[in-house]
């Protein structure tokens, strides 16, 4: 009889053997997971200033509540729908979910429909005989007695969860980047306005010095100095126009499409001082970041997955038990299939015990242990990075307002100085050098004030981001 012929014995015995083997499965060599201690101080060097006692944590505030400007809300919504990096992050989640389902499926037998036909000479008389089989077959199903497949499933699950946390982190970064890019465009428009006004003033100075030169009141040196400053202002204006276009291109890349025309046309009338205020945020404790930051949760899931890999590597030292089984009908003629007396089954368990593998399994275990240590270091580094980012944002919060106030006062003083210098020059009391110095100082301080205001607003966005703001469970449910 052919080696694949189904045995004609009662299938109940096979099922009972299969049940026993399944019950034996469940042993696991995965080490007990313990979360590493956070390698950061218990509190931040600075605390958030001006925060009401009832203020909600950043991670509980939806980005629509934090960014109340309707135009910015619209841009963030467009980016969430069209940004390609976020789309890739979402597809990575789908891919990781599918990989987990594949690993989970390996714990169960794969049942296939089977149909075979053979024609070969008989070993007794040399005459050719036929044999046909039709039924169901299970091929080399590994019974996970020592938990190798279960450990691989746990690793795949951790990878899937880590990928999902990476998607959340990508959304948080995208929301913050769009908000920062929007404020940068507002600052660009304000800087362009400062440059336009400065250029107009310096062109007026050129006309005035030329007129005074023609009447012998001023020197040719004053005229050339006025021309030089006017050209410098014109060059700065061209540079800022270019930077404005580059910043718009960067924002368009985040949006996944060009900036809407109605929003672009309204930008010249916007000022950073008119930007919608953002809520004060409580910082909490550094330990809160372990639950609030998706990137830290991602690193922890990768650590859990690396820990599960050790279980799979340990299980490789023990026997692998596999089962091949089939049940169906066998006949020497096609017409005889499915008739009474043709039904049967075959059961072929197999045990493979590693004896010599040239150190392959030991190397696999050492590699898995090293991978876990790497994951521990990466997890600790993610906590330290988060602590540093929050501390930096708090440092900016504590000092940027003071800097803005000081530069605002400096602009007022330089503006008054320029008015007086211009009046004194027109009346022949002061030299043109005094007027030029006042012009340069006012232009520089006005630009610095705009840039510091931008830094202050971007620092508030950064604080919201590094505290885990920009993604909430409520929003995830609404978008799904």
C-alpha positions as CSV (number, residue, x, y, z in Angstrom):
1,X,0.0,0.0,0.0
2,X,1.2,3.5,-0.8
3,X,2.8,5.4,2.1
4,X,0.2,8.2,1.9
5,X,-2.7,5.8,2.1
6,X,-5.2,6.6,4.8
7,X,-5.5,4.0,7.6
8,X,-9.0,2.6,8.0
9,X,-9.3,3.0,11.8
10,X,-11.8,4.9,13.9
11,X,-11.0,8.7,13.8
12,X,-12.1,9.1,17.4
13,X,-8.6,7.9,18.6
14,X,-6.9,10.5,16.4
15,X,-9.1,13.3,17.7
16,X,-8.4,12.3,21.3
17,X,-4.7,12.2,20.7
18,X,-4.9,15.7,19.1
19,X,-6.9,17.0,22.1
20,X,-4.2,15.7,24.5
21,X,-1.4,17.2,22.5
22,X,-3.3,20.5,22.4
23,X,-3.8,20.5,26.2
24,X,-0.1,19.9,26.7
25,X,0.7,23.1,24.9
26,X,1.0,26.3,26.9
27,X,4.5,26.2,28.5
28,X,6.3,29.5,28.1
29,X,10.0,30.5,28.5
30,X,9.4,34.3,28.2
31,X,11.1,36.1,31.1
32,X,8.9,38.0,33.5
33,X,8.7,41.5,32.3
34,X,9.6,44.3,34.7
35,X,9.5,47.9,33.6
36,X,12.9,49.6,34.0
37,X,13.2,52.5,36.4
38,X,13.0,55.9,34.8
39,X,16.5,57.3,34.7
40,X,15.4,60.9,35.3
41,X,14.9,63.2,38.4
42,X,11.6,63.1,40.2
43,X,10.7,66.7,39.2
44,X,11.5,69.2,36.5
45,X,14.1,71.9,37.2
46,X,11.3,74.5,36.4
47,X,7.6,74.4,36.8
48,X,5.0,75.7,34.4
49,X,4.1,79.3,35.2
50,X,0.7,80.9,35.3
51,X,-1.1,77.5,35.2
52,X,-4.6,77.4,36.9
53,X,-5.1,74.6,39.4
54,X,-7.9,73.1,37.3
55,X,-5.9,73.1,34.1
56,X,-6.1,69.8,32.2
57,X,-3.0,67.9,31.1
58,X,-1.9,68.4,27.5
59,X,-2.6,64.8,26.5
60,X,-6.3,65.3,27.5
61,X,-6.8,68.5,25.4
62,X,-7.8,67.9,21.8
63,X,-5.9,70.0,19.3
64,X,-9.1,71.8,18.3
65,X,-9.3,73.1,21.8
66,X,-5.7,74.1,22.0
67,X,-5.5,75.8,18.6
68,X,-8.6,77.9,18.4
69,X,-7.8,79.8,15.2
70,X,-10.3,78.5,12.6
71,X,-7.8,78.9,9.8
72,X,-5.2,76.8,11.7
73,X,-7.8,74.2,12.6
74,X,-8.7,73.9,8.9
75,X,-5.0,73.5,8.0
76,X,-4.4,70.8,10.6
77,X,-7.5,68.9,9.4
78,X,-6.2,69.0,5.8
79,X,-2.8,67.7,6.9
80,X,-4.3,64.8,8.9
81,X,-6.3,63.8,5.8
82,X,-3.5,64.3,3.2
83,X,0.0,64.1,4.8
84,X,1.9,61.2,3.2
85,X,4.1,60.5,6.2
86,X,1.1,60.1,8.4
87,X,-0.5,57.9,5.8
88,X,2.6,55.7,5.7
89,X,2.5,55.5,9.5
90,X,-1.2,54.3,9.4
91,X,-0.4,51.7,6.7
92,X,2.5,50.5,8.8
93,X,0.0,49.8,11.6
94,X,-2.2,47.8,9.1
95,X,0.9,45.8,8.0
96,X,2.0,45.1,11.6
97,X,-1.6,44.0,12.4
98,X,-1.5,41.5,9.5
99,X,1.9,40.2,10.7
100,X,0.5,39.6,14.1
101,X,-2.5,37.7,12.7
102,X,-0.1,35.5,10.7
103,X,1.9,34.6,13.9
104,X,-1.3,34.0,15.8
105,X,-2.6,31.7,13.0
106,X,0.6,29.6,13.4
107,X,-0.8,28.3,16.7
108,X,-3.6,26.6,14.9
109,X,-3.6,23.8,12.4
110,X,-4.1,24.5,8.7
111,X,-6.7,22.2,7.2
112,X,-6.5,21.8,3.5
113,X,-8.7,19.9,1.0
114,X,-6.6,17.0,-0.4
115,X,-7.0,15.1,-3.7
116,X,-4.2,12.7,-5.0
117,X,-3.9,10.1,-7.6
118,X,-1.0,7.7,-8.2
119,X,-0.3,4.9,-10.8
120,X,2.7,2.6,-10.1
121,X,3.8,-1.0,-10.5
122,X,3.0,-3.5,-7.8
123,X,5.9,-4.8,-5.8
124,X,4.4,-8.3,-6.0
125,X,3.5,-8.9,-9.6
126,X,4.8,-5.8,-11.4
127,X,1.4,-4.8,-12.7
128,X,0.4,-1.2,-12.6
129,X,-2.3,-0.2,-10.0
130,X,-4.1,3.0,-9.4
131,X,-4.9,4.7,-6.1
132,X,-7.0,7.8,-5.5
133,X,-7.5,9.7,-2.2
134,X,-9.8,12.6,-1.4
135,X,-10.2,14.2,2.1
136,X,-8.9,16.7,4.5
137,X,-5.2,17.1,5.6
138,X,-3.2,18.8,8.3
139,X,0.4,19.2,7.2
140,X,3.3,19.6,9.8
141,X,1.3,21.5,12.4
142,X,3.7,22.3,15.2
143,X,2.2,21.7,18.7
144,X,3.5,24.6,20.7
145,X,4.4,22.6,23.8
146,X,7.3,24.8,24.9
147,X,5.8,28.1,23.8
148,X,8.1,29.0,20.9
149,X,5.2,30.0,18.6
150,X,3.4,31.7,21.5
151,X,6.5,33.8,22.2
152,X,6.7,34.8,18.5
153,X,3.1,35.8,18.7
154,X,3.7,38.0,21.7
155,X,6.6,39.6,19.9
156,X,4.4,40.3,16.9
157,X,1.7,41.7,19.1
158,X,4.2,44.0,20.8
159,X,5.5,45.1,17.4
160,X,1.9,45.9,16.3
161,X,1.2,47.9,19.4
162,X,4.6,49.8,19.0
163,X,3.7,50.6,15.4
164,X,0.3,52.0,16.6
165,X,2.1,54.2,19.1
166,X,4.4,55.4,16.4
167,X,1.3,56.5,14.4
168,X,0.1,58.5,17.3
169,X,3.5,60.1,17.7
170,X,3.5,60.9,14.0
171,X,0.2,62.7,14.4
172,X,1.4,64.7,17.4
173,X,4.4,65.8,15.5
174,X,2.4,66.6,12.4
175,X,-0.1,68.8,14.4
176,X,2.7,70.7,16.0
177,X,4.6,71.1,12.7
178,X,1.5,72.5,11.0
179,X,0.9,74.9,13.8
180,X,4.5,76.0,13.9
181,X,4.6,76.4,10.1
182,X,1.4,78.6,10.2
183,X,3.0,80.9,12.8
184,X,6.2,81.0,10.8
185,X,4.2,82.3,7.7
186,X,2.6,84.9,9.9
187,X,6.0,86.0,11.1
188,X,7.3,86.1,7.5
189,X,4.5,88.5,6.6
190,X,5.3,90.7,9.6
191,X,9.0,90.7,8.7
192,X,8.1,91.6,5.1
193,X,6.0,94.5,6.4
194,X,8.9,95.7,8.6
195,X,11.3,95.5,5.6
196,X,8.8,97.3,3.3
197,X,8.4,100.2,5.8
198,X,12.2,100.3,6.3
199,X,12.8,100.3,2.6
200,X,10.3,103.2,2.1
201,X,12.0,105.2,4.9
202,X,15.4,104.7,3.4
203,X,14.3,105.6,-0.1
204,X,12.9,108.8,1.4
205,X,16.3,109.4,3.0
206,X,17.9,108.9,-0.4
207,X,15.7,111.6,-1.9
208,X,16.3,113.9,1.0
209,X,20.1,113.5,1.0
210,X,20.1,114.0,-2.8
211,X,18.1,117.2,-2.5
212,X,20.4,118.4,0.3
213,X,23.4,117.6,-1.8
214,X,22.0,119.6,-4.7
215,X,21.6,122.6,-2.4
216,X,25.1,122.1,-0.9
217,X,23.7,121.3,2.6
218,X,25.0,117.7,2.8
219,X,28.0,115.9,1.5
220,X,28.3,113.3,-1.3
221,X,29.3,110.8,1.5
222,X,25.9,111.2,3.1
223,X,24.3,110.5,-0.3
224,X,26.3,107.3,-0.8
225,X,25.6,106.1,2.7
226,X,21.9,106.6,2.1
227,X,22.1,104.7,-1.2
228,X,24.0,101.9,0.5
229,X,21.4,101.5,3.3
230,X,18.5,101.6,0.8
231,X,20.1,98.8,-1.3
232,X,20.7,96.8,1.9
233,X,17.1,97.1,2.8
234,X,16.1,96.1,-0.7
235,X,18.4,93.0,-0.5
236,X,16.9,92.1,2.9
237,X,13.4,92.4,1.5
238,X,14.2,90.1,-1.4
239,X,15.7,87.6,1.0
240,X,12.6,87.6,3.2
241,X,10.4,87.2,0.1
242,X,12.4,84.1,-0.8
243,X,12.2,82.8,2.8
244,X,8.4,83.4,2.8
245,X,8.0,81.2,-0.3
246,X,10.2,78.5,1.1
247,X,8.2,78.4,4.4
248,X,5.0,78.2,2.4
249,X,6.4,75.3,0.4
250,X,7.3,73.5,3.6
251,X,3.8,74.0,5.0
252,X,2.3,72.8,1.7
253,X,4.4,69.6,2.1
254,X,2.9,69.0,5.5
255,X,-0.6,69.7,4.2
256,X,-0.1,67.3,1.3
257,X,-1.5,70.0,-1.0
258,X,-1.0,73.7,-1.7
259,X,-2.1,76.3,0.8
260,X,-5.8,77.2,0.2
261,X,-6.1,80.5,-1.7
262,X,-8.4,82.2,0.8
263,X,-6.0,81.5,3.6
264,X,-3.0,82.7,1.6
265,X,-4.7,85.9,0.6
266,X,-5.5,86.7,4.2
267,X,-2.0,86.3,5.5
268,X,-0.7,89.8,4.8
269,X,-3.1,91.2,7.3
270,X,-2.2,88.9,10.1
271,X,0.2,89.7,13.0
272,X,1.7,87.4,15.6
273,X,0.3,89.7,18.3
274,X,-3.2,88.8,17.1
275,X,-2.6,85.0,17.2
276,X,-5.2,83.1,19.1
277,X,-4.0,82.4,22.7
278,X,-3.1,78.9,23.7
279,X,-4.1,77.3,27.1
280,X,-1.7,77.2,30.0
281,X,-0.6,73.6,30.5
282,X,0.3,71.8,33.8
283,X,3.6,69.8,33.4
284,X,2.8,67.2,36.1
285,X,5.7,64.9,37.0
286,X,8.3,63.2,34.8
287,X,6.7,59.8,35.6
288,X,3.5,61.0,33.9
289,X,5.4,61.0,30.6
290,X,5.5,57.2,30.7
291,X,1.7,57.1,30.0
292,X,1.3,60.3,28.1
293,X,4.0,60.1,25.4
294,X,3.4,57.7,22.6
295,X,7.1,57.5,21.7
296,X,7.9,56.2,25.2
297,X,5.0,53.7,25.0
298,X,6.4,52.7,21.6
299,X,9.8,52.1,23.1
300,X,8.3,50.0,25.9
301,X,6.4,47.8,23.5
302,X,9.6,47.2,21.6
303,X,11.2,46.2,24.9
304,X,8.3,43.8,25.6
305,X,8.8,42.3,22.1
306,X,12.5,41.9,22.7
307,X,11.7,40.2,26.0
308,X,9.3,37.8,24.2
309,X,12.1,37.0,21.7
310,X,14.1,35.5,24.5
311,X,11.3,33.1,25.2
312,X,11.3,31.9,21.6
313,X,15.1,31.6,21.6
314,X,15.0,29.5,24.8
315,X,12.3,27.2,23.4
316,X,14.5,26.4,20.4
317,X,16.6,24.2,22.7
318,X,13.7,21.9,23.3
319,X,12.0,19.4,21.1
320,X,9.6,20.5,18.4
321,X,6.5,18.3,18.1
322,X,4.7,18.4,14.8
323,X,1.7,16.6,13.6
324,X,0.6,15.6,10.1
325,X,-2.8,14.1,9.7
326,X,-5.4,13.3,7.0
327,X,-8.9,11.9,6.9
328,X,-10.9,10.9,3.8
329,X,-11.7,8.2,1.3
330,X,-9.3,5.9,-0.6
331,X,-10.0,3.7,-3.6
332,X,-8.3,2.1,-6.5
333,X,-10.9,3.5,-8.8
334,X,-12.4,7.0,-9.1
335,X,-15.8,5.5,-9.0
336,X,-15.1,3.8,-5.7
337,X,-14.5,7.0,-3.8
338,X,-17.0,8.0,-1.0
339,X,-18.4,4.5,-0.9
340,X,-18.8,2.5,2.3
341,X,-15.6,0.9,3.6
342,X,-13.3,3.4,1.8
343,X,-13.1,5.9,4.7
344,X,-10.0,6.1,6.9
345,X,-7.4,8.4,8.4
346,X,-3.7,8.7,8.9
347,X,-1.8,10.2,11.8
348,X,1.9,11.0,11.8
349,X,3.3,12.8,14.8
350,X,7.0,13.8,14.7
351,X,9.4,14.9,17.4
352,X,12.7,16.7,16.6
353,X,15.2,17.2,19.4
354,X,18.2,19.5,18.7
355,X,21.5,17.5,19.3
356,X,24.1,19.4,17.3
357,X,23.6,22.7,15.5
358,X,27.1,24.2,15.7
359,X,26.0,26.7,18.4
360,X,23.2,28.2,16.4
361,X,20.6,28.0,19.1
362,X,23.0,29.4,21.7
363,X,23.9,32.3,19.4
364,X,20.2,32.9,18.9
365,X,19.6,33.1,22.6
366,X,22.6,35.5,23.1
367,X,21.4,37.7,20.3
368,X,17.9,37.8,21.8
369,X,19.3,38.8,25.2
370,X,21.5,41.5,23.6
371,X,18.4,42.7,21.7
372,X,16.6,43.1,25.0
373,X,19.5,45.1,26.5
374,X,19.4,47.3,23.5
375,X,15.7,47.8,23.9
376,X,16.2,48.7,27.5
377,X,18.7,51.4,26.6
378,X,16.5,52.7,23.9
379,X,13.5,52.9,26.3
380,X,15.6,54.7,28.9
381,X,16.9,57.1,26.2
382,X,13.4,57.9,25.1
383,X,12.5,58.8,28.7
384,X,15.6,61.0,29.1
385,X,14.9,62.7,25.7
386,X,11.3,63.4,26.8
387,X,12.5,64.8,30.1
388,X,15.0,67.1,28.3
389,X,12.4,68.3,25.8
390,X,9.9,69.2,28.6
391,X,12.7,70.9,30.6
392,X,13.8,72.9,27.5
393,X,10.2,74.0,26.8
394,X,9.8,75.1,30.4
395,X,13.0,77.1,30.3
396,X,11.7,78.9,27.2
397,X,8.4,79.6,28.9
398,X,10.2,81.1,31.9
399,X,12.4,83.5,29.9
400,X,10.8,84.2,26.5
401,X,8.1,86.5,27.9
402,X,10.8,88.6,29.6
403,X,12.7,88.8,26.4
404,X,9.6,89.9,24.5
405,X,8.8,92.6,27.0
406,X,12.4,93.9,26.9
407,X,12.5,93.9,23.1
408,X,9.1,95.6,22.9
409,X,10.4,98.4,25.1
410,X,13.6,98.6,23.0
411,X,11.5,99.0,19.9
412,X,9.7,101.9,21.4
413,X,12.9,103.5,22.5
414,X,14.6,103.0,19.1
415,X,11.4,104.3,17.3
416,X,11.5,107.5,19.4
417,X,15.2,107.8,18.8
418,X,14.8,107.5,15.1
419,X,12.1,110.2,15.1
420,X,14.3,112.6,17.0
421,X,17.4,111.8,14.9
422,X,15.4,112.4,11.7
423,X,14.0,115.7,13.1
424,X,17.5,116.9,14.2
425,X,19.0,115.9,10.8
426,X,16.4,117.7,8.9
427,X,17.0,120.8,11.0
428,X,20.8,120.5,10.5
429,X,21.4,119.8,14.2
430,X,22.7,116.2,14.0
431,X,24.9,114.5,11.5
432,X,23.6,111.9,9.0
433,X,25.6,109.2,10.8
434,X,23.3,109.6,13.8
435,X,20.3,109.2,11.6
436,X,21.8,106.1,9.9
437,X,22.6,104.5,13.2
438,X,19.1,105.1,14.5
439,X,17.6,103.6,11.3
440,X,19.8,100.4,11.6
441,X,19.0,100.0,15.2
442,X,15.3,100.3,14.8
443,X,15.2,97.9,11.8
444,X,17.2,95.3,13.8
445,X,15.1,95.6,17.0
446,X,11.8,95.3,15.0
447,X,13.0,92.2,13.3
448,X,14.3,90.7,16.6
449,X,11.0,91.4,18.3
450,X,9.1,89.5,15.6
451,X,11.4,86.5,15.7
452,X,11.3,86.4,19.5
453,X,7.5,86.5,19.5
454,X,7.6,83.6,17.0
455,X,9.9,81.7,19.3
456,X,7.6,82.3,22.2
457,X,4.5,81.0,20.4
458,X,6.4,78.0,19.0
459,X,7.6,77.2,22.5
460,X,4.0,76.9,23.6
461,X,3.4,74.5,20.7
462,X,6.4,72.5,21.6
463,X,5.3,72.3,25.3
464,X,1.9,71.0,24.1
465,X,3.7,68.4,21.9
466,X,6.3,67.2,24.4
467,X,3.6,66.7,27.0
468,X,1.7,64.3,24.7
469,X,-0.8,66.8,23.3
470,X,-2.2,66.4,19.8
471,X,-3.8,63.0,20.0
472,X,-6.7,61.8,22.1
473,X,-8.8,58.6,22.3
474,X,-11.9,60.6,21.6
475,X,-10.5,61.9,18.3
476,X,-9.3,58.4,17.3
477,X,-12.9,57.1,17.8
478,X,-14.3,59.9,15.8
479,X,-12.0,59.4,12.9
480,X,-12.4,55.6,12.8
